[in-house]
Amino acid sequence: MADFPPPFTLRRGFAAWWRDSLRLRGVWRTLGFLGTSFYELLLDYTPARRRLRYGDLDYDWECRVNTTWANPRLGTRLREIFSGRQYMPTDPELFRPVMSELGVPYEQFTFIDLGSGKGRALLLASEFPYRRIIGVELLPELHAIARENIRTFQEGSQLGRIDLWCGDARQFRFPPEPLVVFLFDPFPEHILEQLMMALEQSVR
């Protein structure tokens, strides 16, 4: 799938976030949220927090990919603040049972991960015989890492079914076919509401 221009830069992301936050929170709550977010960002660079962020390496080690949340650059972390959510990889021990219990004919469904980050959920979804797998990610640097992870992932023919789309999920057009839509807390409430409206329209 083609990438959706323009890319989510720090300047563009801050401008959009500031506009939305003023509308939803007002000036003082926006400033308070900004201060809290930067304080949490500083805490993430303390030794204790950095060790905690390396606590999910097992999957990466086994599959020789880079999907952990331990090593995003500072610029990425700042863009995460203005996108509304911090990247967090899906836990395989939670994902696999959920997918197994769906009880759908996977080969007739397309799996879509909204906020796909570095692509771990996409790689996990490839363990199931979905007809097609699509990842939707806003941040270009996470999108690029996901593309590299898919390239190096060792699951043979499964890889041909994975597509990546880089852009604002609110501008993503859901394909008119049976879907399994996966979300791992990727959006703030106002963006999620808009996405649910778009998905409802697609179903209709």
NUMARDREN-597368 format. One line per 8 residues: number of its first residue (from 1); their letters; for each residue x, y, z of N, C-alpha, C. Coordinates in nm, 2 decimals, decimal comma, always signed. Layout:
N
NUM) a) X:Y:Z:X:Y:Z:X:Y:Z; ... $
END
This chain:
204
1) madfpppf) +0,08:-0,12:+0,00:+0,00:+0,00:+0,00:+0,09:+0,12:+0,00; +0,04:+0,23:-0,07:+0,12:+0,35:-0,08:+0,11:+0,43:+0,05; +0,22:+0,50:+0,09:+0,22:+0,58:+0,21:+0,13:+0,70:+0,18; +0,07:+0,75:+0,29:-0,01:+0,87:+0,28:+0,06:+0,99:+0,32; +0,08:+1,09:+0,22:+0,15:+1,21:+0,26:+0,05:+1,31:+0,32; +0,10:+1,41:+0,39:+0,24:+1,44:+0,42:+0,28:+1,36:+0,55; +0,42:+1,35:+0,57:+0,46:+1,27:+0,69:+0,43:+1,35:+0,82; +0,42:+1,28:+0,93:+0,39:+1,33:+1,06:+0,52:+1,39:+1,12 $
9) tlrrgfaa) +0,55:+1,52:+1,10:+0,67:+1,58:+1,15:+0,64:+1,63:+1,29; +0,75:+1,66:+1,36:+0,73:+1,72:+1,50:+0,65:+1,85:+1,49; +0,69:+1,94:+1,40:+0,62:+2,07:+1,39:+0,47:+2,05:+1,36; +0,44:+1,97:+1,26:+0,30:+1,95:+1,21:+0,23:+1,87:+1,32; +0,29:+1,78:+1,39:+0,22:+1,71:+1,50:+0,19:+1,80:+1,61; +0,28:+1,89:+1,65:+0,26:+1,98:+1,76:+0,14:+2,07:+1,73; +0,14:+2,13:+1,61:+0,04:+2,22:+1,56:-0,10:+2,15:+1,57; -0,11:+2,03:+1,52:-0,24:+1,96:+1,52:-0,28:+1,93:+1,67 $
17) wwrdslrl) -0,18:+1,88:+1,75:-0,21:+1,85:+1,89:-0,26:+1,97:+1,96; -0,19:+2,08:+1,95:-0,22:+2,21:+2,02:-0,36:+2,25:+1,98; -0,40:+2,25:+1,86:-0,53:+2,29:+1,81:-0,64:+2,20:+1,87; -0,62:+2,07:+1,87:-0,72:+1,98:+1,92:-0,72:+1,99:+2,08; -0,61:+2,00:+2,14:-0,61:+2,01:+2,29:-0,67:+2,13:+2,34; -0,65:+2,25:+2,27:-0,72:+2,37:+2,31:-0,87:+2,36:+2,30; -0,91:+2,29:+2,20:-1,06:+2,27:+2,18:-1,12:+2,18:+2,28; -1,04:+2,07:+2,32:-1,09:+1,97:+2,41:-1,07:+2,00:+2,56 $
25) rgvwrtlg) -0,95:+2,06:+2,59:-0,91:+2,08:+2,73:-0,91:+2,23:+2,77; -0,90:+2,32:+2,68:-0,88:+2,46:+2,72:-0,73:+2,49:+2,74; -0,70:+2,61:+2,77:-0,56:+2,65:+2,78:-0,48:+2,59:+2,90; -0,54:+2,61:+3,02:-0,47:+2,56:+3,14:-0,45:+2,41:+3,15; -0,55:+2,34:+3,11:-0,54:+2,19:+3,11:-0,45:+2,15:+3,00; -0,44:+2,22:+2,89:-0,34:+2,18:+2,79:-0,20:+2,20:+2,84; -0,18:+2,32:+2,90:-0,04:+2,34:+2,95:-0,01:+2,24:+3,06; -0,11:+2,21:+3,15:-0,08:+2,11:+3,25:-0,05:+1,97:+3,19 $
33) flgtsfye) -0,12:+1,93:+3,09:-0,10:+1,80:+3,02:+0,04:+1,80:+2,96; +0,08:+1,91:+2,90:+0,21:+1,92:+2,84:+0,32:+1,91:+2,94; +0,30:+1,98:+3,05:+0,40:+1,97:+3,16:+0,42:+1,83:+3,21; +0,30:+1,76:+3,24:+0,30:+1,62:+3,29:+0,37:+1,53:+3,19; +0,34:+1,55:+3,06:+0,40:+1,46:+2,96:+0,55:+1,47:+2,95; +0,60:+1,60:+2,96:+0,74:+1,61:+2,95:+0,81:+1,56:+3,08; +0,74:+1,57:+3,19:+0,80:+1,51:+3,32:+0,81:+1,36:+3,31; +0,70:+1,30:+3,25:+0,71:+1,15:+3,23:+0,81:+1,11:+3,13 $
41) llldytpa) +0,83:+1,20:+3,03:+0,94:+1,17:+2,93:+1,08:+1,17:+3,00; +1,10:+1,27:+3,09:+1,23:+1,27:+3,16:+1,25:+1,15:+3,25; +1,14:+1,11:+3,32:+1,15:+0,99:+3,40:+1,18:+0,87:+3,32; +1,14:+0,86:+3,20:+1,17:+0,74:+3,11:+1,31:+0,73:+3,09; +1,39:+0,83:+3,10:+1,54:+0,83:+3,08:+1,62:+0,80:+3,20; +1,55:+0,78:+3,32:+1,62:+0,74:+3,44:+1,66:+0,59:+3,43; +1,76:+0,55:+3,50:+1,81:+0,41:+3,48:+1,70:+0,31:+3,51; +1,62:+0,33:+3,62:+1,52:+0,23:+3,65:+1,41:+0,22:+3,54 $
49) rrrlrygd) +1,37:+0,33:+3,49:+1,27:+0,32:+3,38:+1,33:+0,26:+3,25; +1,45:+0,29:+3,22:+1,52:+0,23:+3,11:+1,53:+0,08:+3,12; +1,56:+0,03:+3,24:+1,56:-0,12:+3,26:+1,42:-0,18:+3,24; +1,32:-0,11:+3,29:+1,18:-0,16:+3,27:+1,14:-0,17:+3,13; +1,19:-0,07:+3,05:+1,15:-0,07:+2,91:+1,22:-0,18:+2,83; +1,32:-0,25:+2,89:+1,38:-0,36:+2,82:+1,32:-0,50:+2,87; +1,20:-0,49:+2,93:+1,14:-0,61:+2,99:+1,06:-0,69:+2,89; +1,06:-0,66:+2,76:+0,97:-0,73:+2,67:+1,06:-0,78:+2,55 $
57) ldydwecr) +1,18:-0,82:+2,57:+1,27:-0,86:+2,46:+1,26:-1,00:+2,42; +1,19:-1,08:+2,49:+1,19:-1,23:+2,45:+1,14:-1,25:+2,31; +1,03:-1,19:+2,27:+0,98:-1,21:+2,13:+1,09:-1,16:+2,03; +1,15:-1,05:+2,05:+1,25:-1,00:+1,96:+1,37:-1,09:+1,95; +1,41:-1,14:+2,06:+1,52:-1,23:+2,06:+1,49:-1,36:+1,98; +1,37:-1,41:+2,00:+1,33:-1,54:+1,94:+1,32:-1,52:+1,79; +1,26:-1,41:+1,75:+1,23:-1,39:+1,60:+1,33:-1,30:+1,53; +1,43:-1,25:+1,60:+1,53:-1,16:+1,54:+1,47:-1,04:+1,47 $
65) vnttwanp) +1,39:-0,97:+1,54:+1,33:-0,85:+1,50:+1,34:-0,74:+1,60; +1,30:-0,62:+1,57:+1,31:-0,50:+1,66:+1,17:-0,45:+1,68; +1,09:-0,51:+1,78:+0,96:-0,46:+1,81:+0,95:-0,41:+1,95; +1,06:-0,41:+2,03:+1,05:-0,37:+2,17:+1,02:-0,22:+2,18; +0,98:-0,18:+2,30:+0,96:-0,04:+2,33:+1,08:+0,03:+2,40; +1,19:-0,04:+2,40:+1,30:+0,00:+2,48:+1,39:+0,11:+2,41; +1,38:+0,13:+2,28:+1,49:+0,21:+2,22:+1,43:+0,32:+2,12; +1,32:+0,38:+2,14:+1,28:+0,49:+2,05:+1,37:+0,61:+2,07 $
73) rlgtrlre) +1,40:+0,68:+1,97:+1,47:+0,81:+1,98:+1,39:+0,92:+2,05; +1,46:+1,02:+2,09:+1,40:+1,13:+2,16:+1,30:+1,20:+2,07; +1,33:+1,22:+1,94:+1,24:+1,28:+1,85:+1,11:+1,20:+1,84; +1,13:+1,06:+1,83:+1,01:+0,98:+1,83:+0,92:+0,99:+1,95; +0,99:+1,00:+2,07:+0,91:+1,01:+2,19:+0,83:+1,14:+2,19; +0,89:+1,25:+2,14:+0,82:+1,38:+2,14:+0,70:+1,37:+2,04; +0,72:+1,31:+1,93:+0,61:+1,30:+1,84:+0,50:+1,21:+1,89; +0,54:+1,11:+1,98:+0,44:+1,03:+2,04:+0,35:+1,11:+2,13 $
81) ifsgrqym) +0,41:+1,21:+2,21:+0,33:+1,29:+2,29:+0,22:+1,36:+2,21; +0,26:+1,42:+2,10:+0,17:+1,50:+2,02:+0,08:+1,41:+1,93; +0,11:+1,28:+1,92:+0,01:+1,19:+1,85:-0,09:+1,14:+1,94; -0,07:+1,15:+2,08:-0,17:+1,11:+2,17:-0,14:+0,99:+2,25; -0,05:+0,90:+2,20:-0,02:+0,78:+2,27:+0,12:+0,74:+2,25; +0,18:+0,67:+2,35:+0,31:+0,61:+2,35:+0,31:+0,47:+2,29; +0,41:+0,44:+2,20:+0,42:+0,31:+2,15:+0,44:+0,21:+2,25; +0,36:+0,10:+2,24:+0,37:-0,02:+2,33:+0,35:-0,14:+2,25 $
89) ptdpelfr) +0,44:-0,24:+2,25:+0,42:-0,36:+2,17:+0,32:-0,45:+2,23; +0,25:-0,53:+2,15:+0,15:-0,62:+2,20:+0,22:-0,74:+2,26; +0,17:-0,79:+2,37:+0,22:-0,91:+2,44:+0,17:-1,03:+2,37; +0,27:-1,11:+2,32:+0,23:-1,24:+2,25:+0,14:-1,33:+2,33; +0,16:-1,33:+2,46:+0,09:-1,43:+2,55:-0,06:-1,38:+2,56; -0,09:-1,26:+2,54:-0,23:-1,21:+2,54:-0,29:-1,21:+2,40; -0,21:-1,18:+2,29:-0,26:-1,17:+2,16:-0,30:-1,31:+2,10; -0,22:-1,41:+2,12:-0,25:-1,54:+2,06:-0,38:-1,60:+2,11 $
97) pvmselgv) -0,40:-1,60:+2,24:-0,53:-1,66:+2,29:-0,65:-1,58:+2,24; -0,64:-1,45:+2,23:-0,75:-1,37:+2,18:-0,78:-1,41:+2,04; -0,68:-1,41:+1,95:-0,70:-1,45:+1,81:-0,76:-1,59:+1,80; -0,71:-1,68:+1,88:-0,75:-1,82:+1,88:-0,90:-1,84:+1,91; -0,95:-1,75:+2,00:-1,09:-1,76:+2,04:-1,19:-1,68:+1,95; -1,14:-1,62:+1,85:-1,23:-1,54:+1,76:-1,34:-1,63:+1,70; -1,30:-1,75:+1,66:-1,40:-1,84:+1,60:-1,44:-1,80:+1,46; -1,36:-1,73:+1,38:-1,39:-1,69:+1,25:-1,31:-1,76:+1,15 $
105) pyeqftfi) -1,36:-1,78:+1,02:-1,28:-1,84:+0,92:-1,17:-1,74:+0,87; -1,05:-1,74:+0,93:-0,95:-1,64:+0,91:-0,92:-1,62:+0,76; -0,92:-1,72:+0,68:-0,89:-1,71:+0,54:-0,98:-1,62:+0,47; -1,10:-1,59:+0,53:-1,20:-1,50:+0,46:-1,19:-1,36:+0,52; -1,10:-1,33:+0,61:-1,09:-1,20:+0,68:-0,96:-1,13:+0,66; -0,97:-1,00:+0,66:-0,85:-0,91:+0,66:-0,83:-0,86:+0,80; -0,70:-0,88:+0,85:-0,67:-0,83:+0,98:-0,61:-0,69:+0,97; -0,66:-0,59:+1,04:-0,61:-0,45:+1,04:-0,57:-0,41:+1,18 $
113) dlgsgkgr) -0,44:-0,37:+1,20:-0,39:-0,32:+1,32:-0,39:-0,16:+1,31; -0,47:-0,09:+1,38:-0,47:+0,05:+1,38:-0,37:+0,10:+1,49; -0,27:+0,17:+1,45:-0,16:+0,21:+1,54:-0,06:+0,09:+1,55; -0,01:+0,05:+1,44:+0,07:-0,08:+1,43:+0,21:-0,06:+1,48; +0,26:+0,06:+1,50:+0,39:+0,08:+1,55:+0,50:+0,00:+1,47; +0,58:-0,07:+1,55:+0,69:-0,15:+1,48:+0,65:-0,28:+1,42; +0,52:-0,31:+1,43:+0,46:-0,42:+1,36:+0,45:-0,56:+1,43; +0,47:-0,56:+1,56:+0,47:-0,69:+1,63:+0,33:-0,76:+1,62 $
121) alllasef) +0,22:-0,68:+1,63:+0,09:-0,75:+1,62:+0,07:-0,80:+1,47; +0,13:-0,74:+1,38:+0,12:-0,78:+1,24:+0,19:-0,92:+1,22; +0,31:-0,92:+1,28:+0,39:-1,05:+1,28:+0,32:-1,16:+1,35; +0,26:-1,13:+1,47:+0,18:-1,23:+1,54:+0,06:-1,27:+1,46; -0,01:-1,18:+1,39:-0,13:-1,21:+1,32:-0,09:-1,30:+1,20; +0,03:-1,30:+1,15:+0,07:-1,38:+1,04:+0,08:-1,53:+1,08; +0,07:-1,56:+1,21:+0,07:-1,70:+1,25:-0,07:-1,76:+1,23; -0,17:-1,68:+1,19:-0,30:-1,72:+1,16:-0,33:-1,70:+1,01 $
129) pyrriigv) -0,41:-1,78:+0,95:-0,42:-1,78:+0,80:-0,52:-1,67:+0,75; -0,49:-1,55:+0,80:-0,57:-1,43:+0,75:-0,55:-1,42:+0,60; -0,65:-1,38:+0,53:-0,64:-1,35:+0,38:-0,54:-1,24:+0,35; -0,55:-1,14:+0,44:-0,46:-1,02:+0,42:-0,44:-0,96:+0,56; -0,32:-0,89:+0,58:-0,29:-0,82:+0,70:-0,24:-0,68:+0,67; -0,30:-0,58:+0,74:-0,27:-0,44:+0,71:-0,23:-0,37:+0,84; -0,12:-0,30:+0,84:-0,08:-0,22:+0,95:-0,10:-0,07:+0,92; -0,16:+0,01:+1,01:-0,18:+0,15:+0,99:-0,10:+0,22:+1,10 $
137) ellpelha) +0,00:+0,31:+1,06:+0,08:+0,37:+1,16:+0,11:+0,52:+1,12; +0,10:+0,61:+1,22:+0,12:+0,75:+1,20:+0,26:+0,79:+1,18; +0,35:+0,74:+1,27:+0,49:+0,79:+1,28:+0,58:+0,72:+1,17; +0,64:+0,80:+1,08:+0,72:+0,74:+0,97:+0,83:+0,65:+1,02; +0,90:+0,69:+1,14:+1,01:+0,61:+1,18:+0,96:+0,47:+1,23; +0,85:+0,46:+1,30:+0,80:+0,33:+1,34:+0,75:+0,25:+1,22; +0,69:+0,32:+1,12:+0,65:+0,25:+1,00:+0,77:+0,19:+0,93; +0,88:+0,27:+0,92:+1,00:+0,21:+0,85:+1,06:+0,09:+0,93 $
145) iarenirt) +1,06:+0,10:+1,06:+1,11:-0,02:+1,14:+1,02:-0,14:+1,11; +0,88:-0,12:+1,11:+0,79:-0,23:+1,08:+0,82:-0,29:+0,95; +0,85:-0,21:+0,85:+0,88:-0,26:+0,71:+1,00:-0,35:+0,72; +1,10:-0,30:+0,79:+1,23:-0,38:+0,80:+1,20:-0,51:+0,88; +1,12:-0,51:+0,98:+1,08:-0,63:+1,06:+1,01:-0,73:+0,97; +0,92:-0,68:+0,89:+0,85:-0,77:+0,80:+0,95:-0,84:+0,70; +1,04:-0,76:+0,65:+1,14:-0,81:+0,56:+1,23:-0,92:+0,61; +1,26:-0,90:+0,74:+1,35:-1,00:+0,80:+1,28:-1,11:+0,88 $
153) fqegsqlg) +1,15:-1,10:+0,90:+1,08:-1,20:+0,97:+1,08:-1,34:+0,90; +1,11:-1,44:+0,98:+1,13:-1,57:+0,92:+1,00:-1,66:+0,92; +0,90:-1,62:+0,84:+0,78:-1,70:+0,83:+0,75:-1,73:+0,68; +0,84:-1,72:+0,59:+0,82:-1,76:+0,46:+0,71:-1,69:+0,38; +0,62:-1,78:+0,33:+0,51:-1,73:+0,25:+0,41:-1,64:+0,32; +0,41:-1,64:+0,45:+0,32:-1,56:+0,53:+0,34:-1,41:+0,50; +0,46:-1,37:+0,46:+0,50:-1,23:+0,45:+0,43:-1,16:+0,34; +0,39:-1,24:+0,24:+0,33:-1,17:+0,12:+0,19:-1,11:+0,15 $
161) ridlwcgd) +0,13:-1,14:+0,26:+0,00:-1,09:+0,30:+0,00:-0,97:+0,38; +0,12:-0,91:+0,41:+0,13:-0,80:+0,50:+0,15:-0,67:+0,42; +0,06:-0,57:+0,44:+0,07:-0,44:+0,38:+0,09:-0,34:+0,49; +0,16:-0,23:+0,46:+0,17:-0,12:+0,56:+0,12:+0,01:+0,50; +0,06:+0,09:+0,58:+0,00:+0,22:+0,54:+0,04:+0,32:+0,64; +0,11:+0,43:+0,60:+0,16:+0,53:+0,69:+0,08:+0,66:+0,67; +0,02:+0,70:+0,78:-0,06:+0,82:+0,78:-0,16:+0,82:+0,90; -0,24:+0,93:+0,90:-0,34:+0,94:+1,01:-0,45:+0,84:+0,99 $
169) arqfrfpp) -0,47:+0,76:+1,09:-0,57:+0,65:+1,08:-0,71:+0,70:+1,05; -0,74:+0,83:+1,08:-0,87:+0,88:+1,05:-0,89:+0,90:+0,90; -0,78:+0,90:+0,82:-0,79:+0,91:+0,68:-0,77:+0,78:+0,60; -0,76:+0,67:+0,68:-0,75:+0,54:+0,62:-0,89:+0,49:+0,58; -0,89:+0,43:+0,46:-1,02:+0,38:+0,41:-1,03:+0,23:+0,43; -1,12:+0,19:+0,52:-1,14:+0,05:+0,54:-1,18:-0,02:+0,42; -1,12:-0,13:+0,38:-1,16:-0,21:+0,26:-1,29:-0,27:+0,28; -1,38:-0,28:+0,18:-1,51:-0,33:+0,19:-1,51:-0,48:+0,19 $
177) eplvvflf) -1,47:-0,54:+0,29:-1,46:-0,69:+0,31:-1,46:-0,72:+0,45; -1,48:-0,85:+0,49:-1,48:-0,89:+0,63:-1,35:-0,85:+0,70; -1,36:-0,79:+0,82:-1,24:-0,74:+0,88:-1,23:-0,78:+1,03; -1,11:-0,80:+1,08:-1,08:-0,81:+1,22:-0,99:-0,69:+1,25; -1,05:-0,59:+1,32:-0,98:-0,47:+1,35:-0,92:-0,47:+1,49; -0,79:-0,46:+1,50:-0,72:-0,47:+1,63:-0,67:-0,34:+1,68; -0,70:-0,30:+1,80:-0,65:-0,18:+1,86:-0,59:-0,21:+2,00; -0,47:-0,16:+2,02:-0,41:-0,18:+2,15:-0,39:-0,04:+2,22 $
185) dpfpehil) -0,50:+0,02:+2,25:-0,50:+0,15:+2,31:-0,41:+0,25:+2,23; -0,44:+0,27:+2,10:-0,35:+0,35:+2,02:-0,39:+0,50:+2,01; -0,51:+0,53:+2,06:-0,56:+0,67:+2,03:-0,63:+0,73:+2,15; -0,62:+0,86:+2,16:-0,70:+0,93:+2,27:-0,85:+0,92:+2,22; -0,94:+0,96:+2,32:-1,08:+0,94:+2,30:-1,14:+1,00:+2,18; -1,10:+1,13:+2,15:-1,16:+1,20:+2,04:-1,12:+1,14:+1,90; -1,00:+1,09:+1,89:-0,96:+1,02:+1,77:-1,03:+0,89:+1,75; -1,04:+0,82:+1,86:-1,11:+0,69:+1,86:-1,26:+0,70:+1,82 $
193) eqlmmale) -1,32:+0,81:+1,87:-1,46:+0,83:+1,83:-1,48:+0,85:+1,68; -1,39:+0,93:+1,62:-1,39:+0,95:+1,48:-1,36:+0,83:+1,40; -1,27:+0,74:+1,45:-1,24:+0,62:+1,38:-1,36:+0,52:+1,38; -1,43:+0,52:+1,50:-1,55:+0,43:+1,51:-1,66:+0,47:+1,41; -1,67:+0,60:+1,40:-1,77:+0,66:+1,30:-1,73:+0,62:+1,16; -1,60:+0,62:+1,12:-1,56:+0,58:+0,99:-1,58:+0,43:+0,97; -1,55:+0,35:+1,07:-1,57:+0,21:+1,06:-1,72:+0,18:+1,05; -1,80:+0,24:+1,12:-1,95:+0,22:+1,11:-2,00:+0,25:+0,97 $
201) qsvr) -1,95:+0,36:+0,91:-1,99:+0,40:+0,78:-1,94:+0,30:+0,68; -1,82:+0,24:+0,70:-1,77:+0,14:+0,61:-1,85:+0,01:+0,62; -1,90:-0,02:+0,74:-1,98:-0,14:+0,75:-2,12:-0,12:+0,68; -2,17:+0,00:+0,69:-2,30:+0,03:+0,62:-2,28:+0,02:+0,47 $
END
